[in-house]
């Protein structure tokens, strides 16, 4: 899955971030967050531009996952 932050003021992608947080009662978790419009997602093979109207994309304000639930990769140019 691809993820980007979303800037609600400019209606465009912005950086997304992940950081470790303490989840009450559950221990360490991974918080995924983006711009003032949250984060947007699309499938890895989806090459369409980021857009609020793209049918294969969806958004959330943020996500919290247990630390060991998946791997995080970053783009390196």
PyMOL Python script that loads the backbone (N, CA, C, O; Angstrom):
from pymol import cmd

cmd.read_pdbstr("""\
ATOM      1  N   UNK A   1       0.831  -1.164   0.000  1.00  0.00           N
ATOM      2  CA  UNK A   1       0.000   0.000   0.000  1.00  0.00           C
ATOM      3  C   UNK A   1       0.887   1.242   0.000  1.00  0.00           C
ATOM      4  O   UNK A   1       1.917   1.278   0.673  1.00  0.00           O
ATOM      5  N   UNK A   2       0.477   2.264  -0.763  1.00  0.00           N
ATOM      6  CA  UNK A   2       1.158   3.543  -0.767  1.00  0.00           C
ATOM      7  C   UNK A   2       0.434   4.481   0.198  1.00  0.00           C
ATOM      8  O   UNK A   2      -0.783   4.394   0.363  1.00  0.00           O
ATOM      9  N   UNK A   3       1.176   5.358   0.821  1.00  0.00           N
ATOM     10  CA  UNK A   3       0.581   6.323   1.749  1.00  0.00           C
ATOM     11  C   UNK A   3       1.228   7.688   1.546  1.00  0.00           C
ATOM     12  O   UNK A   3       2.428   7.786   1.290  1.00  0.00           O
ATOM     13  N   UNK A   4       0.425   8.732   1.664  1.00  0.00           N
ATOM     14  CA  UNK A   4       0.925  10.099   1.621  1.00  0.00           C
ATOM     15  C   UNK A   4       0.128  10.931   2.616  1.00  0.00           C
ATOM     16  O   UNK A   4      -1.010  10.599   2.949  1.00  0.00           O
ATOM     17  N   UNK A   5       0.729  11.998   3.080  1.00  0.00           N
ATOM     18  CA  UNK A   5      -0.029  12.964   3.859  1.00  0.00           C
ATOM     19  C   UNK A   5      -0.906  13.769   2.915  1.00  0.00           C
ATOM     20  O   UNK A   5      -0.681  13.772   1.704  1.00  0.00           O
ATOM     21  N   UNK A   6      -1.922  14.463   3.475  1.00  0.00           N
ATOM     22  CA  UNK A   6      -2.793  15.273   2.625  1.00  0.00           C
ATOM     23  C   UNK A   6      -2.945  16.660   3.219  1.00  0.00           C
ATOM     24  O   UNK A   6      -3.270  16.813   4.397  1.00  0.00           O
ATOM     25  N   UNK A   7      -2.706  17.678   2.385  1.00  0.00           N
ATOM     26  CA  UNK A   7      -2.868  19.071   2.784  1.00  0.00           C
ATOM     27  C   UNK A   7      -4.261  19.524   2.356  1.00  0.00           C
ATOM     28  O   UNK A   7      -4.526  19.659   1.161  1.00  0.00           O
ATOM     29  N   UNK A   8      -5.150  19.759   3.313  1.00  0.00           N
ATOM     30  CA  UNK A   8      -6.534  20.123   3.018  1.00  0.00           C
ATOM     31  C   UNK A   8      -6.652  21.536   2.449  1.00  0.00           C
ATOM     32  O   UNK A   8      -7.626  21.846   1.763  1.00  0.00           O
ATOM     33  N   UNK A   9      -5.674  22.393   2.727  1.00  0.00           N
ATOM     34  CA  UNK A   9      -5.733  23.767   2.220  1.00  0.00           C
ATOM     35  C   UNK A   9      -5.412  23.831   0.731  1.00  0.00           C
ATOM     36  O   UNK A   9      -6.052  24.576  -0.012  1.00  0.00           O
ATOM     37  N   UNK A  10      -4.429  23.058   0.295  1.00  0.00           N
ATOM     38  CA  UNK A  10      -4.008  23.088  -1.111  1.00  0.00           C
ATOM     39  C   UNK A  10      -4.559  21.905  -1.909  1.00  0.00           C
ATOM     40  O   UNK A  10      -4.361  21.832  -3.122  1.00  0.00           O
ATOM     41  N   UNK A  11      -5.246  20.983  -1.238  1.00  0.00           N
ATOM     42  CA  UNK A  11      -5.780  19.767  -1.878  1.00  0.00           C
ATOM     43  C   UNK A  11      -4.693  19.023  -2.631  1.00  0.00           C
ATOM     44  O   UNK A  11      -4.854  18.656  -3.795  1.00  0.00           O
ATOM     45  N   UNK A  12      -3.567  18.806  -1.930  1.00  0.00           N
ATOM     46  CA  UNK A  12      -2.437  18.136  -2.569  1.00  0.00           C
ATOM     47  C   UNK A  12      -1.687  17.273  -1.554  1.00  0.00           C
ATOM     48  O   UNK A  12      -1.832  17.453  -0.345  1.00  0.00           O
ATOM     49  N   UNK A  13      -0.886  16.336  -2.061  1.00  0.00           N
ATOM     50  CA  UNK A  13      -0.098  15.481  -1.173  1.00  0.00           C
ATOM     51  C   UNK A  13       0.947  16.281  -0.407  1.00  0.00           C
ATOM     52  O   UNK A  13       1.404  17.330  -0.860  1.00  0.00           O
ATOM     53  N   UNK A  14       1.310  15.769   0.751  1.00  0.00           N
ATOM     54  CA  UNK A  14       2.387  16.317   1.567  1.00  0.00           C
ATOM     55  C   UNK A  14       3.029  15.134   2.295  1.00  0.00           C
ATOM     56  O   UNK A  14       2.523  14.017   2.185  1.00  0.00           O
ATOM     57  N   UNK A  15       4.101  15.334   3.018  1.00  0.00           N
ATOM     58  CA  UNK A  15       4.753  14.202   3.683  1.00  0.00           C
ATOM     59  C   UNK A  15       3.843  13.493   4.696  1.00  0.00           C
ATOM     60  O   UNK A  15       3.010  14.116   5.355  1.00  0.00           O
ATOM     61  N   UNK A  16       4.026  12.196   4.795  1.00  0.00           N
ATOM     62  CA  UNK A  16       3.397  11.383   5.844  1.00  0.00           C
ATOM     63  C   UNK A  16       4.518  10.911   6.766  1.00  0.00           C
ATOM     64  O   UNK A  16       5.660  10.751   6.335  1.00  0.00           O
ATOM     65  N   UNK A  17       4.189  10.694   8.014  1.00  0.00           N
ATOM     66  CA  UNK A  17       5.186  10.327   9.010  1.00  0.00           C
ATOM     67  C   UNK A  17       4.705   9.159   9.852  1.00  0.00           C
ATOM     68  O   UNK A  17       3.504   8.906   9.947  1.00  0.00           O
ATOM     69  N   UNK A  18       5.639   8.453  10.457  1.00  0.00           N
ATOM     70  CA  UNK A  18       5.333   7.392  11.407  1.00  0.00           C
ATOM     71  C   UNK A  18       6.243   7.576  12.613  1.00  0.00           C
ATOM     72  O   UNK A  18       7.434   7.852  12.467  1.00  0.00           O
ATOM     73  N   UNK A  19       5.681   7.421  13.792  1.00  0.00           N
ATOM     74  CA  UNK A  19       6.488   7.514  15.005  1.00  0.00           C
ATOM     75  C   UNK A  19       5.938   6.556  16.056  1.00  0.00           C
ATOM     76  O   UNK A  19       4.756   6.211  16.055  1.00  0.00           O
ATOM     77  N   UNK A  20       6.820   6.142  16.942  1.00  0.00           N
ATOM     78  CA  UNK A  20       6.416   5.265  18.038  1.00  0.00           C
ATOM     79  C   UNK A  20       5.740   6.094  19.126  1.00  0.00           C
ATOM     80  O   UNK A  20       6.206   7.175  19.486  1.00  0.00           O
ATOM     81  N   UNK A  21       4.629   5.561  19.641  1.00  0.00           N
ATOM     82  CA  UNK A  21       3.903   6.200  20.739  1.00  0.00           C
ATOM     83  C   UNK A  21       3.541   5.131  21.760  1.00  0.00           C
ATOM     84  O   UNK A  21       3.529   3.942  21.443  1.00  0.00           O
ATOM     85  N   UNK A  22       3.247   5.550  22.977  1.00  0.00           N
ATOM     86  CA  UNK A  22       2.764   4.633  24.002  1.00  0.00           C
ATOM     87  C   UNK A  22       1.245   4.599  23.935  1.00  0.00           C
ATOM     88  O   UNK A  22       0.587   5.625  24.109  1.00  0.00           O
ATOM     89  N   UNK A  23       0.695   3.433  23.685  1.00  0.00           N
ATOM     90  CA  UNK A  23      -0.749   3.230  23.621  1.00  0.00           C
ATOM     91  C   UNK A  23      -1.197   2.721  24.980  1.00  0.00           C
ATOM     92  O   UNK A  23      -0.743   1.666  25.422  1.00  0.00           O
ATOM     93  N   UNK A  24      -2.065   3.439  25.638  1.00  0.00           N
ATOM     94  CA  UNK A  24      -2.448   3.073  27.002  1.00  0.00           C
ATOM     95  C   UNK A  24      -2.952   1.641  27.063  1.00  0.00           C
ATOM     96  O   UNK A  24      -3.902   1.271  26.372  1.00  0.00           O
ATOM     97  N   UNK A  25      -2.306   0.846  27.892  1.00  0.00           N
ATOM     98  CA  UNK A  25      -2.710  -0.543  28.082  1.00  0.00           C
ATOM     99  C   UNK A  25      -2.171  -1.517  27.050  1.00  0.00           C
ATOM    100  O   UNK A  25      -2.120  -2.719  27.313  1.00  0.00           O
ATOM    101  N   UNK A  26      -1.766  -1.031  25.879  1.00  0.00           N
ATOM    102  CA  UNK A  26      -1.307  -1.923  24.814  1.00  0.00           C
ATOM    103  C   UNK A  26       0.191  -1.848  24.563  1.00  0.00           C
ATOM    104  O   UNK A  26       0.711  -2.621  23.759  1.00  0.00           O
ATOM    105  N   UNK A  27       0.899  -0.946  25.224  1.00  0.00           N
ATOM    106  CA  UNK A  27       2.330  -0.810  25.016  1.00  0.00           C
ATOM    107  C   UNK A  27       2.653   0.106  23.855  1.00  0.00           C
ATOM    108  O   UNK A  27       1.896   1.025  23.546  1.00  0.00           O
ATOM    109  N   UNK A  28       3.785  -0.151  23.213  1.00  0.00           N
ATOM    110  CA  UNK A  28       4.258   0.696  22.124  1.00  0.00           C
ATOM    111  C   UNK A  28       3.460   0.443  20.852  1.00  0.00           C
ATOM    112  O   UNK A  28       3.156  -0.698  20.503  1.00  0.00           O
ATOM    113  N   UNK A  29       3.129   1.536  20.171  1.00  0.00           N
ATOM    114  CA  UNK A  29       2.381   1.455  18.916  1.00  0.00           C
ATOM    115  C   UNK A  29       3.044   2.367  17.891  1.00  0.00           C
ATOM    116  O   UNK A  29       3.929   3.154  18.228  1.00  0.00           O
ATOM    117  N   UNK A  30       2.613   2.258  16.644  1.00  0.00           N
ATOM    118  CA  UNK A  30       3.123   3.086  15.562  1.00  0.00           C
ATOM    119  C   UNK A  30       2.007   4.023  15.108  1.00  0.00           C
ATOM    120  O   UNK A  30       0.968   3.569  14.628  1.00  0.00           O
ATOM    121  N   UNK A  31       2.222   5.324  15.258  1.00  0.00           N
ATOM    122  CA  UNK A  31       1.266   6.337  14.827  1.00  0.00           C
ATOM    123  C   UNK A  31       1.651   6.791  13.429  1.00  0.00           C
ATOM    124  O   UNK A  31       2.790   7.202  13.206  1.00  0.00           O
ATOM    125  N   UNK A  32       0.715   6.722  12.477  1.00  0.00           N
ATOM    126  CA  UNK A  32       0.925   7.185  11.108  1.00  0.00           C
ATOM    127  C   UNK A  32       0.044   8.414  10.919  1.00  0.00           C
ATOM    128  O   UNK A  32      -1.170   8.357  11.119  1.00  0.00           O
ATOM    129  N   UNK A  33       0.669   9.527  10.531  1.00  0.00           N
ATOM    130  CA  UNK A  33      -0.085  10.771  10.390  1.00  0.00           C
ATOM    131  C   UNK A  33       0.458  11.578   9.227  1.00  0.00           C
ATOM    132  O   UNK A  33       1.551  11.309   8.729  1.00  0.00           O
ATOM    133  N   UNK A  34      -0.308  12.567   8.798  1.00  0.00           N
ATOM    134  CA  UNK A  34       0.100  13.377   7.654  1.00  0.00           C
ATOM    135  C   UNK A  34      -0.163  14.837   7.894  1.00  0.00           C
ATOM    136  O   UNK A  34       0.129  15.363   8.968  1.00  0.00           O
ATOM    137  N   UNK A  35      -0.716  15.496   6.893  1.00  0.00           N
ATOM    138  CA  UNK A  35      -0.973  16.922   6.987  1.00  0.00           C
ATOM    139  C   UNK A  35      -2.291  17.218   7.683  1.00  0.00           C
ATOM    140  O   UNK A  35      -2.861  16.356   8.352  1.00  0.00           O
ATOM    141  N   UNK A  36      -2.768  18.450   7.518  1.00  0.00           N
ATOM    142  CA  UNK A  36      -4.007  18.848   8.168  1.00  0.00           C
ATOM    143  C   UNK A  36      -5.234  18.165   7.567  1.00  0.00           C
ATOM    144  O   UNK A  36      -6.342  18.325   8.078  1.00  0.00           O
ATOM    145  N   UNK A  37      -5.048  17.414   6.499  1.00  0.00           N
ATOM    146  CA  UNK A  37      -6.119  16.618   5.899  1.00  0.00           C
ATOM    147  C   UNK A  37      -5.951  15.135   6.157  1.00  0.00           C
ATOM    148  O   UNK A  37      -6.648  14.323   5.548  1.00  0.00           O
ATOM    149  N   UNK A  38      -5.042  14.763   7.048  1.00  0.00           N
ATOM    150  CA  UNK A  38      -4.840  13.362   7.391  1.00  0.00           C
ATOM    151  C   UNK A  38      -3.874  12.657   6.459  1.00  0.00           C
ATOM    152  O   UNK A  38      -2.898  13.247   5.994  1.00  0.00           O
ATOM    153  N   UNK A  39      -4.154  11.385   6.189  1.00  0.00           N
ATOM    154  CA  UNK A  39      -3.334  10.570   5.288  1.00  0.00           C
ATOM    155  C   UNK A  39      -4.240   9.931   4.240  1.00  0.00           C
ATOM    156  O   UNK A  39      -5.422   9.686   4.482  1.00  0.00           O
ATOM    157  N   UNK A  40      -3.658   9.666   3.071  1.00  0.00           N
ATOM    158  CA  UNK A  40      -4.389   8.996   1.991  1.00  0.00           C
ATOM    159  C   UNK A  40      -3.637   7.741   1.602  1.00  0.00           C
ATOM    160  O   UNK A  40      -2.417   7.654   1.742  1.00  0.00           O
ATOM    161  N   UNK A  41      -4.400   6.759   1.105  1.00  0.00           N
ATOM    162  CA  UNK A  41      -3.855   5.453   0.755  1.00  0.00           C
ATOM    163  C   UNK A  41      -4.314   5.041  -0.629  1.00  0.00           C
ATOM    164  O   UNK A  41      -5.387   5.431  -1.090  1.00  0.00           O
ATOM    165  N   UNK A  42      -3.473   4.239  -1.289  1.00  0.00           N
ATOM    166  CA  UNK A  42      -3.849   3.577  -2.531  1.00  0.00           C
ATOM    167  C   UNK A  42      -3.020   2.314  -2.641  1.00  0.00           C
ATOM    168  O   UNK A  42      -1.988   2.178  -1.985  1.00  0.00           O
ATOM    169  N   UNK A  43      -3.475   1.392  -3.473  1.00  0.00           N
ATOM    170  CA  UNK A  43      -2.765   0.135  -3.652  1.00  0.00           C
ATOM    171  C   UNK A  43      -1.386   0.377  -4.255  1.00  0.00           C
ATOM    172  O   UNK A  43      -1.179   1.362  -4.963  1.00  0.00           O
ATOM    173  N   UNK A  44      -0.462  -0.504  -3.981  1.00  0.00           N
ATOM    174  CA  UNK A  44       0.917  -0.351  -4.426  1.00  0.00           C
ATOM    175  C   UNK A  44       1.022  -0.216  -5.943  1.00  0.00           C
ATOM    176  O   UNK A  44       1.834   0.565  -6.440  1.00  0.00           O
ATOM    177  N   UNK A  45       0.212  -0.966  -6.678  1.00  0.00           N
ATOM    178  CA  UNK A  45       0.290  -0.939  -8.141  1.00  0.00           C
ATOM    179  C   UNK A  45      -0.488   0.224  -8.774  1.00  0.00           C
ATOM    180  O   UNK A  45      -0.430   0.406  -9.991  1.00  0.00           O
ATOM    181  N   UNK A  46      -1.201   0.999  -7.982  1.00  0.00           N
ATOM    182  CA  UNK A  46      -1.986   2.132  -8.486  1.00  0.00           C
ATOM    183  C   UNK A  46      -1.054   3.280  -8.851  1.00  0.00           C
ATOM    184  O   UNK A  46      -0.359   3.817  -7.989  1.00  0.00           O
ATOM    185  N   UNK A  47      -1.039   3.656 -10.128  1.00  0.00           N
ATOM    186  CA  UNK A  47      -0.166   4.728 -10.595  1.00  0.00           C
ATOM    187  C   UNK A  47      -0.909   6.026 -10.861  1.00  0.00           C
ATOM    188  O   UNK A  47      -0.322   6.969 -11.391  1.00  0.00           O
ATOM    189  N   UNK A  48      -2.194   6.097 -10.502  1.00  0.00           N
ATOM    190  CA  UNK A  48      -2.946   7.325 -10.709  1.00  0.00           C
ATOM    191  C   UNK A  48      -2.452   8.408  -9.757  1.00  0.00           C
ATOM    192  O   UNK A  48      -1.979   8.104  -8.662  1.00  0.00           O
ATOM    193  N   UNK A  49      -2.559   9.677 -10.171  1.00  0.00           N
ATOM    194  CA  UNK A  49      -2.140  10.766  -9.277  1.00  0.00           C
ATOM    195  C   UNK A  49      -2.991  10.785  -7.998  1.00  0.00           C
ATOM    196  O   UNK A  49      -4.139  10.342  -8.001  1.00  0.00           O
ATOM    197  N   UNK A  50      -2.420  11.295  -6.923  1.00  0.00           N
ATOM    198  CA  UNK A  50      -3.166  11.428  -5.671  1.00  0.00           C
ATOM    199  C   UNK A  50      -4.307  12.413  -5.872  1.00  0.00           C
ATOM    200  O   UNK A  50      -4.111  13.507  -6.402  1.00  0.00           O
ATOM    201  N   UNK A  51      -5.509  12.014  -5.440  1.00  0.00           N
ATOM    202  CA  UNK A  51      -6.684  12.852  -5.619  1.00  0.00           C
ATOM    203  C   UNK A  51      -7.781  12.430  -4.653  1.00  0.00           C
ATOM    204  O   UNK A  51      -7.910  11.248  -4.335  1.00  0.00           O
ATOM    205  N   UNK A  52      -8.570  13.386  -4.185  1.00  0.00           N
ATOM    206  CA  UNK A  52      -9.706  13.059  -3.329  1.00  0.00           C
ATOM    207  C   UNK A  52     -10.821  12.353  -4.089  1.00  0.00           C
ATOM    208  O   UNK A  52     -11.657  11.685  -3.481  1.00  0.00           O
ATOM    209  N   UNK A  53     -10.843  12.494  -5.410  1.00  0.00           N
ATOM    210  CA  UNK A  53     -11.922  11.908  -6.206  1.00  0.00           C
ATOM    211  C   UNK A  53     -11.539  10.589  -6.874  1.00  0.00           C
ATOM    212  O   UNK A  53     -12.378   9.973  -7.531  1.00  0.00           O
ATOM    213  N   UNK A  54     -10.303  10.145  -6.723  1.00  0.00           N
ATOM    214  CA  UNK A  54      -9.876   8.881  -7.328  1.00  0.00           C
ATOM    215  C   UNK A  54     -10.589   7.719  -6.635  1.00  0.00           C
ATOM    216  O   UNK A  54     -10.543   7.620  -5.409  1.00  0.00           O
ATOM    217  N   UNK A  55     -11.249   6.835  -7.394  1.00  0.00           N
ATOM    218  CA  UNK A  55     -12.046   5.766  -6.786  1.00  0.00           C
ATOM    219  C   UNK A  55     -11.235   4.731  -6.015  1.00  0.00           C
ATOM    220  O   UNK A  55     -11.778   4.099  -5.108  1.00  0.00           O
ATOM    221  N   UNK A  56      -9.971   4.534  -6.334  1.00  0.00           N
ATOM    222  CA  UNK A  56      -9.160   3.521  -5.662  1.00  0.00           C
ATOM    223  C   UNK A  56      -8.363   4.050  -4.486  1.00  0.00           C
ATOM    224  O   UNK A  56      -7.497   3.349  -3.963  1.00  0.00           O
ATOM    225  N   UNK A  57      -8.641   5.277  -4.059  1.00  0.00           N
ATOM    226  CA  UNK A  57      -7.912   5.885  -2.949  1.00  0.00           C
ATOM    227  C   UNK A  57      -8.866   6.173  -1.801  1.00  0.00           C
ATOM    228  O   UNK A  57     -10.058   6.396  -2.011  1.00  0.00           O
ATOM    229  N   UNK A  58      -8.334   6.166  -0.590  1.00  0.00           N
ATOM    230  CA  UNK A  58      -9.149   6.457   0.580  1.00  0.00           C
ATOM    231  C   UNK A  58      -8.303   7.176   1.615  1.00  0.00           C
ATOM    232  O   UNK A  58      -7.075   7.175   1.527  1.00  0.00           O
ATOM    233  N   UNK A  59      -8.951   7.789   2.593  1.00  0.00           N
ATOM    234  CA  UNK A  59      -8.231   8.567   3.578  1.00  0.00           C
ATOM    235  C   UNK A  59      -8.680   8.296   5.005  1.00  0.00           C
ATOM    236  O   UNK A  59      -9.768   7.775   5.251  1.00  0.00           O
ATOM    237  N   UNK A  60      -7.818   8.662   5.929  1.00  0.00           N
ATOM    238  CA  UNK A  60      -8.076   8.575   7.370  1.00  0.00           C
ATOM    239  C   UNK A  60      -7.409   9.779   8.032  1.00  0.00           C
ATOM    240  O   UNK A  60      -6.485  10.365   7.467  1.00  0.00           O
ATOM    241  N   UNK A  61      -7.864  10.144   9.208  1.00  0.00           N
ATOM    242  CA  UNK A  61      -7.211  11.234   9.923  1.00  0.00           C
ATOM    243  C   UNK A  61      -5.829  10.816  10.392  1.00  0.00           C
ATOM    244  O   UNK A  61      -4.890  11.611  10.351  1.00  0.00           O
ATOM    245  N   UNK A  62      -5.697   9.567  10.840  1.00  0.00           N
ATOM    246  CA  UNK A  62      -4.439   8.980  11.302  1.00  0.00           C
ATOM    247  C   UNK A  62      -4.687   7.484  11.529  1.00  0.00           C
ATOM    248  O   UNK A  62      -5.832   7.032  11.505  1.00  0.00           O
ATOM    249  N   UNK A  63      -3.642   6.741  11.742  1.00  0.00           N
ATOM    250  CA  UNK A  63      -3.759   5.314  12.056  1.00  0.00           C
ATOM    251  C   UNK A  63      -2.810   4.978  13.193  1.00  0.00           C
ATOM    252  O   UNK A  63      -1.739   5.572  13.315  1.00  0.00           O
ATOM    253  N   UNK A  64      -3.207   4.021  14.025  1.00  0.00           N
ATOM    254  CA  UNK A  64      -2.352   3.528  15.100  1.00  0.00           C
ATOM    255  C   UNK A  64      -2.331   2.008  15.000  1.00  0.00           C
ATOM    256  O   UNK A  64      -3.379   1.363  15.030  1.00  0.00           O
ATOM    257  N   UNK A  65      -1.132   1.436  14.881  1.00  0.00           N
ATOM    258  CA  UNK A  65      -0.953  -0.012  14.751  1.00  0.00           C
ATOM    259  C   UNK A  65       0.024  -0.511  15.809  1.00  0.00           C
ATOM    260  O   UNK A  65       0.916   0.229  16.225  1.00  0.00           O
ATOM    261  N   UNK A  66      -0.133  -1.752  16.247  1.00  0.00           N
ATOM    262  CA  UNK A  66       0.904  -2.348  17.090  1.00  0.00           C
ATOM    263  C   UNK A  66       2.231  -2.324  16.328  1.00  0.00           C
ATOM    264  O   UNK A  66       2.248  -2.550  15.118  1.00  0.00           O
ATOM    265  N   UNK A  67       3.330  -2.058  17.014  1.00  0.00           N
ATOM    266  CA  UNK A  67       4.632  -1.890  16.365  1.00  0.00           C
ATOM    267  C   UNK A  67       5.003  -3.065  15.460  1.00  0.00           C
ATOM    268  O   UNK A  67       5.526  -2.839  14.368  1.00  0.00           O
ATOM    269  N   UNK A  68       4.756  -4.286  15.863  1.00  0.00           N
ATOM    270  CA  UNK A  68       5.178  -5.435  15.069  1.00  0.00           C
ATOM    271  C   UNK A  68       4.206  -5.885  14.004  1.00  0.00           C
ATOM    272  O   UNK A  68       4.348  -6.993  13.488  1.00  0.00           O
ATOM    273  N   UNK A  69       3.212  -5.065  13.648  1.00  0.00           N
ATOM    274  CA  UNK A  69       2.176  -5.542  12.730  1.00  0.00           C
ATOM    275  C   UNK A  69       2.552  -5.470  11.254  1.00  0.00           C
ATOM    276  O   UNK A  69       1.931  -6.151  10.438  1.00  0.00           O
ATOM    277  N   UNK A  70       3.558  -4.659  10.883  1.00  0.00           N
ATOM    278  CA  UNK A  70       3.971  -4.590   9.480  1.00  0.00           C
ATOM    279  C   UNK A  70       5.332  -3.930   9.375  1.00  0.00           C
ATOM    280  O   UNK A  70       5.866  -3.418  10.358  1.00  0.00           O
ATOM    281  N   UNK A  71       5.888  -3.948   8.169  1.00  0.00           N
ATOM    282  CA  UNK A  71       7.178  -3.317   7.893  1.00  0.00           C
ATOM    283  C   UNK A  71       6.936  -1.961   7.252  1.00  0.00           C
ATOM    284  O   UNK A  71       5.958  -1.784   6.526  1.00  0.00           O
ATOM    285  N   UNK A  72       7.805  -1.014   7.510  1.00  0.00           N
ATOM    286  CA  UNK A  72       7.707   0.314   6.926  1.00  0.00           C
ATOM    287  C   UNK A  72       8.864   0.511   5.969  1.00  0.00           C
ATOM    288  O   UNK A  72      10.021   0.327   6.349  1.00  0.00           O
ATOM    289  N   UNK A  73       8.569   0.886   4.724  1.00  0.00           N
ATOM    290  CA  UNK A  73       9.588   1.167   3.720  1.00  0.00           C
ATOM    291  C   UNK A  73       9.482   2.623   3.327  1.00  0.00           C
ATOM    292  O   UNK A  73       8.395   3.198   3.368  1.00  0.00           O
ATOM    293  N   UNK A  74      10.593   3.225   2.947  1.00  0.00           N
ATOM    294  CA  UNK A  74      10.562   4.597   2.447  1.00  0.00           C
ATOM    295  C   UNK A  74      11.135   4.623   1.046  1.00  0.00           C
ATOM    296  O   UNK A  74      11.963   3.785   0.688  1.00  0.00           O
ATOM    297  N   UNK A  75      10.696   5.582   0.256  1.00  0.00           N
ATOM    298  CA  UNK A  75      11.244   5.776  -1.088  1.00  0.00           C
ATOM    299  C   UNK A  75      12.652   6.331  -0.960  1.00  0.00           C
ATOM    300  O   UNK A  75      12.907   7.215  -0.142  1.00  0.00           O
ATOM    301  N   UNK A  76      13.555   5.816  -1.760  1.00  0.00           N
ATOM    302  CA  UNK A  76      14.917   6.349  -1.807  1.00  0.00           C
ATOM    303  C   UNK A  76      15.262   6.594  -3.269  1.00  0.00           C
ATOM    304  O   UNK A  76      15.301   5.666  -4.077  1.00  0.00           O
ATOM    305  N   UNK A  77      15.510   7.843  -3.590  1.00  0.00           N
ATOM    306  CA  UNK A  77      15.810   8.204  -4.988  1.00  0.00           C
ATOM    307  C   UNK A  77      17.287   8.192  -5.236  1.00  0.00           C
ATOM    308  O   UNK A  77      17.727   8.469  -6.352  1.00  0.00           O
TER     309      UNK A  77
END
""", "prot")
cmd.dss("prot")
cmd.show_as("cartoon", "prot")
cmd.util.cbc("prot")
cmd.orient("prot")
